[in-house]
């Protein structure tokens, strides 16, 4: 069972052959995404030159995939994961730690929510983002990529 990150959803929407082939190879495996990824896709639509066309394309794609919510269990996992990342990658001095932000450690809040959703639902994250790989140094998450970004 897999959770598609934004970069893989985008590649599927764009018809990237290597990603489509890997998707087809999953057979009966369940494929999900989450509301955070939907938000990122909608942001991409809004900043595009072809908003109407891209909105239709993204909407069609989302009709064929299960979208997982962020629920209270995911929120609890998110909090634990965020602490673990701060504890491992963050400054050790209490004063510096209190002022440190997660993005300054190299992680986006959105990717942390995506990782928490995957963990909450026992899913493998499908992403080409390096921050998931860094997260996996500390967190018990599974990640694979179906393409290599240039």
C-alpha positions in Angstrom: 0.0 0.0 0.0 1.4 3.4 -1.1 0.9 7.1 -0.4 1.8 9.3 -3.4 3.6 12.5 -2.7 3.0 15.6 -4.8 5.9 15.0 -7.2 4.7 11.6 -8.1 1.1 12.7 -8.4 2.3 15.4 -10.8 4.3 12.9 -12.8 1.2 10.7 -13.2 -1.0 13.6 -14.2 1.7 14.6 -16.8 1.8 11.1 -18.1 5.4 10.3 -17.1 5.9 6.8 -18.7 8.3 5.5 -16.0 6.0 6.5 -13.2 2.9 5.2 -15.0 4.6 1.9 -15.6 5.6 1.5 -11.9 2.0 2.4 -10.9 0.7 -0.3 -13.3 3.1 -2.8 -11.8 1.6 -2.3 -8.3 -1.3 -4.5 -9.4 -3.9 -4.7 -6.7 -1.9 -2.7 -4.2 -3.9 0.2 -2.8 -2.7 3.7 -3.8 -3.5 6.7 -1.7 -2.7 10.4 -1.3 -3.6 12.8 1.5 -5.3 16.2 1.9 -1.9 17.9 2.1 -0.9 16.7 -1.3 -4.3 17.8 -2.7 -3.6 21.3 -1.3 -0.2 21.3 -2.9 -1.7 20.2 -6.3 -4.3 22.9 -6.0 -1.6 25.5 -5.3 0.2 24.4 -8.4 -3.0 24.8 -10.4 -3.5 28.3 -9.1 0.0 29.4 -10.1 -0.2 27.9 -13.5 -0.9 29.7 -16.8 -3.7 27.2 -17.7 -5.7 27.2 -14.5 -9.0 26.0 -15.9 -7.4 23.2 -17.9 -5.1 22.1 -15.1 -8.0 22.2 -12.5 -10.0 19.8 -14.7 -6.9 17.5 -15.1 -6.1 17.4 -11.4 -9.8 17.0 -10.5 -10.0 14.0 -12.9 -6.9 12.5 -11.3 -8.2 12.9 -7.7 -11.5 11.2 -8.6 -9.5 8.0 -9.1 -7.5 8.0 -5.9 -8.4 7.7 -2.2 -7.6 10.9 -0.3 -6.7 10.3 3.3 -7.6 13.0 5.9 -5.5 14.3 8.7 -7.2 12.9 11.8 -6.4 13.0 15.5 -4.2 9.8 15.3 -2.2 11.4 12.4 -1.8 14.6 14.5 -0.4 12.7 17.4 2.0 10.9 15.2 3.0 14.2 13.6 3.8 15.7 17.0 5.9 12.7 17.9 7.7 12.7 14.6 8.4 16.4 14.7 9.9 16.0 18.2 12.1 13.1 17.1 13.4 15.2 14.1 14.2 18.2 16.4 15.8 15.9 18.9 18.1 14.3 16.3 18.8 17.2 13.9 18.1 20.2 16.0 20.4 22.3 18.2 21.3 20.7 21.6 21.2 24.0 23.5 17.7 24.6 25.0 17.7 28.3 24.0 18.6 27.6 20.4 16.1 24.7 20.3 13.2 26.9 21.4 13.9 29.3 18.5 14.5 26.6 15.9 12.0 26.0 13.1 11.5 22.7 11.4 12.2 24.2 7.9 15.5 25.4 9.2 16.4 21.8 9.8 15.6 21.0 6.2 12.1 19.6 6.5 8.8 21.1 5.2 5.8 21.0 7.5 3.8 19.6 4.6 6.2 16.7 4.1 6.0 16.0 7.8 2.2 15.8 7.6 2.5 13.5 4.6 5.0 11.2 6.5 2.6 11.2 9.6 -0.3 10.2 7.3 1.8 7.4 5.8 2.8 6.2 9.3 -0.7 6.4 10.6 -2.0 4.2 7.8 1.0 1.9 7.5 1.8 3.1 3.9 5.0 3.4 1.9 5.7 7.0 0.8 6.3 7.3 -2.9 8.4 10.4 -3.3 11.6 11.8 -4.9 12.0 14.4 -2.1 15.3 14.1 -0.2 13.8 15.3 3.1 11.8 12.0 3.4 15.1 10.1 3.1 16.6 12.3 5.8 13.5 11.7 7.9 13.9 8.0 7.5 17.3 8.3 9.3 15.3 8.9 12.5 11.7 7.9 11.8 10.3 4.5 11.1 8.9 5.3 7.7 9.2 3.5 4.4 10.0 5.5 1.2 10.7 4.6 -2.4 10.9 6.7 -5.6 9.5 5.7 -9.0 11.7 8.2 -10.8 14.9 10.3 -10.4 14.5 14.0 -10.7 17.1 15.7 -12.9 
